[in-house]
Amino acid sequence: MELDAAKAIGAGLATIALAGVGVGLGNIFGSFLNGALRNPSAAPKVFGNMMLGFALTESVALFALLIAFLLLPL
């Protein structure tokens, strides 16, 4: 296998993490919406935690894309 082909396959495999990020973001926002509809007075208290979870989950996507772009042949 040539080196360029291996790099392209590795970059494709690195983007598999984006599927997990999509599921994680859906869980975060779905749970927040469910909790906010059940107890609207608690929604402002957990909004900061939700945003922290969003930022940490999104950082996994950015790291995966960074690795994929570093692996791509120039």
N, CA, C and O atoms as a GROMACS GRO file, in nm:
protein
  296
    1MET      N    1   0.085  -0.118   0.000
    1MET     CA    2   0.000   0.000   0.000
    1MET      C    3   0.089   0.124   0.000
    1MET      O    4   0.188   0.132   0.073
    2GLU      N    5   0.053   0.218  -0.081
    2GLU     CA    6   0.132   0.341  -0.087
    2GLU      C    7   0.106   0.427   0.035
    2GLU      O    8   0.003   0.414   0.101
    3LEU      N    9   0.199   0.514   0.063
    3LEU     CA   10   0.189   0.600   0.182
    3LEU      C   11   0.072   0.696   0.170
    3LEU      O   12   0.003   0.721   0.270
    4ASP      N   13   0.047   0.752   0.052
    4ASP     CA   14  -0.065   0.845   0.036
    4ASP      C   15  -0.200   0.776   0.058
    4ASP      O   16  -0.291   0.836   0.116
    5ALA      N   17  -0.212   0.652   0.014
    5ALA     CA   18  -0.337   0.579   0.035
    5ALA      C   19  -0.357   0.550   0.183
    5ALA      O   20  -0.469   0.559   0.234
    6ALA      N   21  -0.250   0.515   0.253
    6ALA     CA   22  -0.260   0.488   0.397
    6ALA      C   23  -0.298   0.615   0.473
    6ALA      O   24  -0.374   0.609   0.569
    7LYS      N   25  -0.246   0.729   0.430
    7LYS     CA   26  -0.281   0.855   0.495
    7LYS      C   27  -0.428   0.889   0.474
    7LYS      O   28  -0.495   0.937   0.565
    8ALA      N   29  -0.477   0.864   0.353
    8ALA     CA   30  -0.618   0.892   0.324
    8ALA      C   31  -0.711   0.800   0.405
    8ALA      O   32  -0.815   0.844   0.454
    9ILE      N   33  -0.673   0.675   0.418
    9ILE     CA   34  -0.753   0.582   0.498
    9ILE      C   35  -0.750   0.624   0.645
    9ILE      O   36  -0.852   0.620   0.712
   10GLY      N   37  -0.634   0.662   0.694
   10GLY     CA   38  -0.623   0.708   0.833
   10GLY      C   39  -0.704   0.833   0.859
   10GLY      O   40  -0.764   0.847   0.965
   11ALA      N   41  -0.705   0.925   0.762
   11ALA     CA   42  -0.785   1.047   0.779
   11ALA      C   43  -0.934   1.013   0.781
   11ALA      O   44  -1.010   1.074   0.857
   12GLY      N   45  -0.976   0.918   0.700
   12GLY     CA   46  -1.116   0.875   0.702
   12GLY      C   47  -1.152   0.808   0.833
   12GLY      O   48  -1.262   0.830   0.885
   13LEU      N   49  -1.063   0.728   0.886
   13LEU     CA   50  -1.090   0.663   1.014
   13LEU      C   51  -1.092   0.764   1.129
   13LEU      O   52  -1.164   0.745   1.227
   14ALA      N   53  -1.014   0.870   1.118
   14ALA     CA   54  -1.012   0.971   1.224
   14ALA      C   55  -1.144   1.047   1.231
   14ALA      O   56  -1.180   1.100   1.336
   15THR      N   57  -1.216   1.053   1.121
   15THR     CA   58  -1.343   1.126   1.121
   15THR      C   59  -1.459   1.042   1.174
   15THR      O   60  -1.570   1.092   1.185
   16ILE      N   61  -1.435   0.914   1.207
   16ILE     CA   62  -1.540   0.832   1.267
   16ILE      C   63  -1.582   0.891   1.402
   16ILE      O   64  -1.697   0.872   1.444
   17ALA      N   65  -1.492   0.960   1.469
   17ALA     CA   66  -1.524   1.022   1.598
   17ALA      C   67  -1.636   1.125   1.585
   17ALA      O   68  -1.703   1.155   1.683
   18LEU      N   69  -1.656   1.178   1.466
   18LEU     CA   70  -1.761   1.278   1.448
   18LEU      C   71  -1.900   1.218   1.466
   18LEU      O   72  -1.993   1.290   1.503
   19ALA      N   73  -1.917   1.090   1.441
   19ALA     CA   74  -2.046   1.027   1.465
   19ALA      C   75  -2.076   1.023   1.615
   19ALA      O   76  -2.189   1.049   1.657
   20GLY      N   77  -1.975   0.992   1.695
   20GLY     CA   78  -1.993   0.992   1.839
   20GLY      C   79  -2.021   1.131   1.894
   20GLY      O   80  -2.097   1.147   1.990
   21VAL      N   81  -1.960   1.229   1.833
   21VAL     CA   82  -1.984   1.367   1.875
   21VAL      C   83  -2.128   1.407   1.846
   21VAL      O   84  -2.192   1.474   1.927
   22GLY      N   85  -2.179   1.366   1.732
   22GLY     CA   86  -2.318   1.396   1.699
   22GLY      C   87  -2.416   1.333   1.797
   22GLY      O   88  -2.514   1.395   1.837
   23VAL      N   89  -2.389   1.210   1.835
   23VAL     CA   90  -2.474   1.142   1.934
   23VAL      C   91  -2.462   1.211   2.069
   23VAL      O   92  -2.562   1.230   2.138
   24GLY      N   93  -2.341   1.249   2.106
   24GLY     CA   94  -2.321   1.316   2.235
   24GLY      C   95  -2.390   1.450   2.242
   24GLY      O   96  -2.450   1.483   2.344
   25LEU      N   97  -2.382   1.527   2.136
   25LEU     CA   98  -2.450   1.657   2.135
   25LEU      C   99  -2.601   1.640   2.140
   25LEU      O  100  -2.671   1.718   2.205
   26GLY      N  101  -2.652   1.540   2.071
   26GLY     CA  102  -2.795   1.513   2.077
   26GLY      C  103  -2.839   1.477   2.218
   26GLY      O  104  -2.944   1.521   2.264
   27ASN      N  105  -2.758   1.397   2.287
   27ASN     CA  106  -2.790   1.361   2.425
   27ASN      C  107  -2.786   1.482   2.517
   27ASN      O  108  -2.873   1.498   2.602
   28ILE      N  109  -2.686   1.566   2.500
   28ILE     CA  110  -2.672   1.684   2.587
   28ILE      C  111  -2.792   1.776   2.573
   28ILE      O  112  -2.855   1.812   2.672
   29PHE      N  113  -2.824   1.815   2.450
   29PHE     CA  114  -2.932   1.911   2.430
   29PHE      C  115  -3.069   1.848   2.454
   29PHE      O  116  -3.160   1.916   2.501
   30GLY      N  117  -3.084   1.720   2.421
   30GLY     CA  118  -3.211   1.653   2.448
   30GLY      C  119  -3.238   1.641   2.597
   30GLY      O  120  -3.351   1.662   2.642
   31SER      N  121  -3.135   1.608   2.673
   31SER     CA  122  -3.153   1.598   2.818
   31SER      C  123  -3.180   1.734   2.880
   31SER      O  124  -3.260   1.745   2.972
   32PHE      N  125  -3.112   1.836   2.829
   32PHE     CA  126  -3.137   1.970   2.883
   32PHE      C  127  -3.280   2.014   2.854
   32PHE      O  128  -3.348   2.069   2.941
   33LEU      N  129  -3.326   1.990   2.733
   33LEU     CA  130  -3.462   2.029   2.697
   33LEU      C  131  -3.565   1.951   2.778
   33LEU      O  132  -3.665   2.007   2.822
   34ASN      N  133  -3.540   1.824   2.798
   34ASN     CA  134  -3.631   1.742   2.878
   34ASN      C  135  -3.635   1.792   3.022
   34ASN      O  136  -3.743   1.804   3.081
   35GLY      N  137  -3.520   1.822   3.079
   35GLY     CA  138  -3.516   1.872   3.215
   35GLY      C  139  -3.575   2.011   3.229
   35GLY      O  140  -3.640   2.042   3.328
   36ALA      N  141  -3.552   2.095   3.128
   36ALA     CA  142  -3.605   2.232   3.134
   36ALA      C  143  -3.757   2.232   3.121
   36ALA      O  144  -3.824   2.317   3.180
   37LEU      N  145  -3.812   2.140   3.045
   37LEU     CA  146  -3.958   2.133   3.033
   37LEU      C  147  -4.023   2.074   3.158
   37LEU      O  148  -4.137   2.107   3.190
   38ARG      N  149  -3.952   1.986   3.226
   38ARG     CA  150  -4.006   1.929   3.348
   38ARG      C  151  -3.997   2.026   3.466
   38ARG      O  152  -4.086   2.032   3.550
   39ASN      N  153  -3.887   2.102   3.472
   39ASN     CA  154  -3.866   2.195   3.583
   39ASN      C  155  -3.807   2.324   3.528
   39ASN      O  156  -3.685   2.341   3.529
   40PRO      N  157  -3.889   2.416   3.481
   40PRO     CA  158  -3.838   2.538   3.418
   40PRO      C  159  -3.756   2.628   3.512
   40PRO      O  160  -3.670   2.702   3.467
   41SER      N  161  -3.782   2.620   3.642
   41SER     CA  162  -3.706   2.706   3.734
   41SER      C  163  -3.562   2.658   3.750
   41SER      O  164  -3.477   2.738   3.790
   42ALA      N  165  -3.533   2.533   3.720
   42ALA     CA  166  -3.397   2.481   3.733
   42ALA      C  167  -3.315   2.498   3.605
   42ALA      O  168  -3.194   2.476   3.607
   43ALA      N  169  -3.378   2.537   3.496
   43ALA     CA  170  -3.309   2.547   3.368
   43ALA      C  171  -3.193   2.646   3.371
   43ALA      O  172  -3.086   2.614   3.318
   44PRO      N  173  -3.207   2.766   3.430
   44PRO     CA  174  -3.091   2.857   3.433
   44PRO      C  175  -2.975   2.804   3.516
   44PRO      O  176  -2.859   2.840   3.491
   45LYS      N  177  -3.004   2.721   3.614
   45LYS     CA  178  -2.898   2.669   3.699
   45LYS      C  179  -2.811   2.566   3.628
   45LYS      O  180  -2.691   2.557   3.654
   46VAL      N  181  -2.870   2.489   3.539
   46VAL     CA  182  -2.793   2.385   3.470
   46VAL      C  183  -2.747   2.428   3.331
   46VAL      O  184  -2.682   2.350   3.261
   47PHE      N  185  -2.780   2.550   3.291
   47PHE     CA  186  -2.741   2.596   3.157
   47PHE      C  187  -2.590   2.603   3.143
   47PHE      O  188  -2.536   2.568   3.038
   48GLY      N  189  -2.521   2.648   3.247
   48GLY     CA  190  -2.374   2.656   3.241
   48GLY      C  191  -2.310   2.519   3.228
   48GLY      O  192  -2.214   2.501   3.153
   49ASN      N  193  -2.363   2.421   3.301
   49ASN     CA  194  -2.311   2.285   3.289
   49ASN      C  195  -2.337   2.228   3.150
   49ASN      O  196  -2.254   2.154   3.097
   50MET      N  197  -2.451   2.262   3.093
   50MET     CA  198  -2.481   2.216   2.958
   50MET      C  199  -2.382   2.275   2.858
   50MET      O  200  -2.333   2.205   2.768
   51MET      N  201  -2.353   2.402   2.874
   51MET     CA  202  -2.258   2.466   2.781
   51MET      C  203  -2.117   2.409   2.798
   51MET      O  204  -2.043   2.396   2.700
   52LEU      N  205  -2.079   2.375   2.920
   52LEU     CA  206  -1.949   2.311   2.941
   52LEU      C  207  -1.945   2.175   2.873
   52LEU      O  208  -1.846   2.141   2.808
   53GLY      N  209  -2.051   2.098   2.887
   53GLY     CA  210  -2.058   1.968   2.819
   53GLY      C  211  -2.055   1.983   2.668
   53GLY      O  212  -1.992   1.904   2.598
   54PHE      N  213  -2.124   2.085   2.618
   54PHE     CA  214  -2.122   2.112   2.474
   54PHE      C  215  -1.981   2.144   2.426
   54PHE      O  216  -1.936   2.092   2.324
   55ALA      N  217  -1.911   2.231   2.500
   55ALA     CA  218  -1.776   2.271   2.460
   55ALA      C  219  -1.679   2.154   2.463
   55ALA      O  220  -1.597   2.139   2.373
   56LEU      N  221  -1.687   2.070   2.565
   56LEU     CA  222  -1.597   1.957   2.574
   56LEU      C  223  -1.626   1.852   2.466
   56LEU      O  224  -1.534   1.792   2.412
   57THR      N  225  -1.753   1.832   2.436
   57THR     CA  226  -1.789   1.737   2.331
   57THR      C  227  -1.748   1.790   2.194
   57THR      O  228  -1.700   1.714   2.110
   58GLU      N  229  -1.766   1.917   2.174
   58GLU     CA  230  -1.729   1.977   2.045
   58GLU      C  231  -1.577   1.977   2.027
   58GLU      O  232  -1.528   1.970   1.915
   59SER      N  233  -1.503   1.986   2.137
   59SER     CA  234  -1.357   1.984   2.125
   59SER      C  235  -1.308   1.849   2.074
   59SER      O  236  -1.206   1.842   2.005
   60VAL      N  237  -1.379   1.742   2.105
   60VAL     CA  238  -1.343   1.610   2.051
   60VAL      C  239  -1.356   1.612   1.899
   60VAL      O  240  -1.272   1.554   1.829
   61ALA      N  241  -1.460   1.677   1.848
   61ALA     CA  242  -1.478   1.686   1.704
   61ALA      C  243  -1.366   1.768   1.640
   61ALA      O  244  -1.315   1.732   1.534
   62LEU      N  245  -1.328   1.875   1.705
   62LEU     CA  246  -1.221   1.959   1.649
   62LEU      C  247  -1.087   1.885   1.650
   62LEU      O  248  -1.009   1.897   1.555
   63PHE      N  249  -1.061   1.808   1.756
   63PHE     CA  250  -0.938   1.730   1.759
   63PHE      C  251  -0.938   1.623   1.651
   63PHE      O  252  -0.835   1.599   1.588
   64ALA      N  253  -1.052   1.558   1.629
   64ALA     CA  254  -1.060   1.455   1.525
   64ALA      C  255  -1.037   1.516   1.387
   64ALA      O  256  -0.967   1.458   1.304
   65LEU      N  257  -1.096   1.632   1.363
   65LEU     CA  258  -1.074   1.697   1.233
   65LEU      C  259  -0.929   1.744   1.217
   65LEU      O  260  -0.874   1.738   1.107
   66LEU      N  261  -0.869   1.789   1.325
   66LEU     CA  262  -0.729   1.829   1.320
   66LEU      C  263  -0.641   1.711   1.282
   66LEU      O  264  -0.553   1.724   1.196
   67ILE      N  265  -0.663   1.598   1.344
   67ILE     CA  266  -0.585   1.479   1.312
   67ILE      C  267  -0.608   1.436   1.168
   67ILE      O  268  -0.515   1.397   1.098
   68ALA      N  269  -0.734   1.443   1.123
   68ALA     CA  270  -0.764   1.406   0.984
   68ALA      C  271  -0.692   1.499   0.887
   68ALA      O  272  -0.638   1.453   0.786
   69PHE      N  273  -0.692   1.628   0.914
   69PHE     CA  274  -0.625   1.721   0.823
   69PHE      C  275  -0.474   1.705   0.828
   69PHE      O  276  -0.407   1.725   0.727
   70LEU      N  277  -0.421   1.668   0.943
   70LEU     CA  278  -0.276   1.645   0.950
   70LEU      C  279  -0.235   1.518   0.874
   70LEU      O  280  -0.123   1.510   0.823
   71LEU      N  281  -0.325   1.423   0.866
   71LEU     CA  282  -0.293   1.299   0.797
   71LEU      C  283  -0.311   1.307   0.646
   71LEU      O  284  -0.254   1.227   0.572
   72LEU      N  285  -0.390   1.401   0.600
   72LEU     CA  286  -0.417   1.409   0.456
   72LEU      C  287  -0.290   1.439   0.378
   72LEU      O  288  -0.206   1.518   0.421
   73PRO      N  289  -0.277   1.375   0.266
   73PRO     CA  290  -0.159   1.402   0.182
   73PRO      C  291  -0.167   1.543   0.122
   73PRO      O  292  -0.274   1.590   0.083
   74LEU      N  293  -0.054   1.606   0.117
   74LEU     CA  294  -0.049   1.743   0.062
   74LEU      C  295  -0.027   1.742  -0.088
   74LEU      O  296  -0.020   1.848  -0.150
   0.00000   0.00000   0.00000
